[in-house]
Amino acid sequence: MANTLKGRKVAVLAVDGFEQAELVEPRRALAEAGATVHVISSRPGKIQGFRHVDKGDAIDVDTTFDQAAPDDYDAVVLPGGVVNGDAIRLLPQAQAFVKAADQANKPIAVICHGAWLPVSAGIIKGRTVTSWPSLQDDIRNAGGTWVDKEVVEDGNLISSRKPADIPAFNKTLIAQLSGNAA
């Protein structure tokens, strides 16, 4: 699997307050599969991770929304974390990035509270997704169908509920991204 995704570029969109495992583990799995992974945020420097409500590690930002172009990436990963999910959904540049990836039918992999960004970006209507259970009303109100499953694949949209789902999430994302190989 080491070179399954060689030549592929994946954008991980996050701000302070991301759930550490939901960013670090997919980034690691994608890199091990050969992908280049960039963390994209609203500002340069570092962003603060959390392990649920406890402070985790700060990680380096590779580039910012105003420097990154969705066309340069083959997929997008949206980690959760309540603070991250709530803050990033309000950023017009993050919404535009997700909309552009969706319009280009690129894989968008979202976990936990990361589902708030696709809701705010307006790409949930008519789709079936999962998330942290507290988001189910938001998803239904946005015209989506919420289900309680480890991983859900609806076209280019991949979703999972929580850190325990990360192995299935990673496997599904890598399979979809390698199937989309040029």
N, C-alpha and C positions, 0 to 999 in steps of 0.2 A: 504493500500500500504506500510505500515511501514516495513514489513518483506519480501516484494516481492523479494528482492535481497540479503537476508541474506546468508552469506557465500561466496558472490561474491567479487572479488577484481578488482578495476578499476584503471588504470594508466592514469594520466593526464600529458601529456608531454608539458613543457613550459620553456621558458627562459625570461629574462627581456624584457619588452615591450608587454606582453600579454594584450589583451583586457579584462579588469577586469570582466565584466559581463559574458563573454564567458567561463571563468574558474570558477568563484565563483558560478554562478547559476547552472550549471550542477553538480558541486561537491556537492552543497547543496541538489539538487534533488536526486542524487544517494545515498547520506548518509541517507536522509529521507526514502528512499526505502529499507534501510538496508545494502547497500554495504559499503565496506571499500574502501576508495579512497585515493590514494597516489599521491602527486605532485612530479614528477620526472624531474630533470633538470641537467644541465651540471656541476653545482657546488652546494655545500651545503650552507645553510644559508637562505637568503630571495631572492625572485625575485620581480621585480617592475612591478606593473600593471599600466595600463592606461585606462582612459575613453576617448576614441577616441584619441585626441592629448594632453589631460591634464593628468598630473601625478595622479595616483590613489593610491591604497593601495599596500604595499609590503606584500607578503604572504610567509609563511614558506615552504621550500622544505622538503619533507619527506625523499627522497633518491636521489641518483644521477644515471646517466646512467651506470656508471661503477660498481655500486652496485646492480642495478635492473636487473632482468631476465624477459623477456617477458613471459616465461612459467608460471610465478607466478601470472599472471593477466588474467582475463576473458574478458576484454575489454580495449580499449584505447580511450581517448578523446584528441582531438587536438584543443585547443582554437585558436582564431585568434589574431589579432593585427598585424599591418604591420611590426613593428620591430621584434616581436617574430617570425612571420611566415618567414621572410626573414633570420633571424639568425639561427633558429632551422633546417631549411632545409639543411644547410651546414654541420651539425654535423653527421658524419658517424654513431655514436652510436644511434642517433635518427632515422636515416634512417633504420638501422638494426632492431631496435625495431619494427618499423611499418611493415617492410617486414615480420618479424617473426610472428607478430600478424595476418597479412593477410594470410600467408601460413597456419596458424592454423585455419583459418576461424573465428577468433574472431571478434566481432563487433569493428569497428573503426569509431568513430563519430567525424566529422570534421566540423568546422564552420568558415566562413569568410576567412581570410587569412591563416588559419590553413591548407587549401588545398595545400599550397605550399610544405609541407613535403611529402604527398603522391605522388605528382608530381615528386619530386626529388628522392623519394624512388622507383619510377618505378612501382607503382601499379595502375595507372589510366587507362592505355590502355584498351580499350574495355568497359569502364564503363561510366555510366551516373551519373554526379554529379552537384551540384550547389555550389556557393561560392560568395564572394564579386565579383561584375561584372568585376573588373579590372583583375581578374585571368582567365577569360574565354579563352584568347589566349593561356595561359600556359597550361590549361587543354586540349584544342583542339590539341596543338602541342605535347602533351604527349600521344595523341591517344584516349582521352576521349571525351565524348559528354557533353557539358555544357548546362544546362537549368536554367531558372530563376523561381525557385519555393521555397516555404517556407522550405520544407524538401524533400529530395530525398533519397530513400532507394534502393540501388543496391547490392543485396546480403548482405554481411557483412559490406558494406560501407554505412554510413549514413552521409548526408551532409546538411548544411543549410547556408544561406547567411549572416546573420547579427544578432545583439542582439535582434531585434524585433521577430526573429524566435525562440528564445530560448525555449518558452513553447512547441512548436511542436517538436523541436529538442530533448528536454528532454523526452517527452512522447514516441517518436519513439525509442530512445536509451533504455529506461527502458523496453519497450515492447519487443524489440529484445533480450535484455540481459536476461530477465525473461523467454523468449521462449527458450533460449539456456540452461536453467537450467538443471543441471545433475540429 
